[in-house]
């Protein structure tokens, strides 16, 4: 079947198949086909963005709250050590 010359192709590269480009037509006003992310628009609302961020959280070790809590603990330990030196 001949491909229409006016249709923009997806062009996403395959990991297999010798990195050949995808031959599916791209979605309207998008660069990729529906299989390679053309439908994906991401979260638009504030609630959706928060939900998306929580879904990607793996352990929380480097969150702002965790870093602040560890810094506070270090300061408390320094204060305790200095107090023990004075006594």
C-alpha positions as CSV (number, residue, x, y, z in Angstrom):
1,X,0.0,0.0,0.0
2,X,1.6,3.3,-1.0
3,X,2.1,5.9,1.8
4,X,0.5,9.3,1.2
5,X,3.3,11.9,0.8
6,X,1.4,14.5,2.9
7,X,1.1,12.3,6.0
8,X,3.8,13.0,8.5
9,X,5.3,9.7,9.8
10,X,6.0,9.0,13.5
11,X,9.8,8.4,13.0
12,X,10.4,6.9,16.5
13,X,13.3,4.5,16.4
14,X,13.0,0.9,17.4
15,X,15.5,-0.7,19.8
16,X,15.2,-3.8,17.9
17,X,14.9,-4.1,14.1
18,X,18.2,-2.3,13.5
19,X,16.9,1.0,14.8
20,X,14.5,1.5,11.9
21,X,12.0,4.3,12.2
22,X,8.3,3.7,12.9
23,X,6.2,3.8,9.7
24,X,2.9,4.7,11.4
25,X,1.4,8.1,10.7
26,X,1.9,10.7,13.4
27,X,-1.2,11.9,15.2
28,X,-2.6,15.3,14.1
29,X,-0.6,18.2,15.5
30,X,1.9,15.7,17.1
31,X,5.3,14.3,16.2
32,X,4.6,10.7,17.2
33,X,2.0,8.0,16.5
34,X,-0.5,6.7,19.2
35,X,1.8,3.8,20.0
36,X,4.9,6.1,20.7
37,X,3.3,8.8,22.9
38,X,1.2,10.8,20.5
39,X,-1.9,10.5,22.8
40,X,0.0,11.3,26.0
41,X,-0.5,14.9,27.2
42,X,0.4,14.6,30.8
43,X,-1.4,15.9,33.9
44,X,-3.0,19.3,33.4
45,X,-4.8,20.0,36.7
46,X,-3.0,20.7,40.0
47,X,-4.4,17.6,41.6
48,X,-3.3,15.5,38.6
49,X,0.2,16.8,38.9
50,X,0.4,16.0,42.6
51,X,-1.0,12.5,42.0
52,X,1.6,12.0,39.2
53,X,4.4,13.2,41.5
54,X,3.3,10.8,44.3
55,X,3.1,7.9,41.9
56,X,6.8,8.4,40.9
57,X,8.1,8.7,44.5
58,X,10.3,5.7,45.2
59,X,11.5,6.1,48.8
60,X,11.5,9.8,49.8
61,X,15.1,9.9,51.1
62,X,15.9,13.0,49.2
63,X,12.6,14.9,49.6
64,X,12.8,18.4,51.1
65,X,11.1,17.3,54.3
66,X,13.6,14.4,54.8
67,X,16.6,16.6,54.1
68,X,15.3,19.2,56.5
69,X,14.7,16.6,59.2
70,X,18.2,15.2,58.9
71,X,19.7,18.7,59.1
72,X,17.7,19.4,62.2
73,X,18.9,16.2,63.8
74,X,22.5,17.1,63.1
75,X,22.0,20.5,64.6
76,X,20.5,18.9,67.7
77,X,23.4,16.5,68.1
78,X,25.9,19.3,67.8
79,X,24.0,21.3,70.4
80,X,24.0,18.2,72.7
81,X,27.7,17.6,72.2
82,X,28.5,21.3,73.0
83,X,26.3,21.1,76.1
84,X,28.1,18.0,77.4
85,X,31.5,19.8,76.9
86,X,30.3,22.6,79.2
87,X,29.2,20.3,82.0
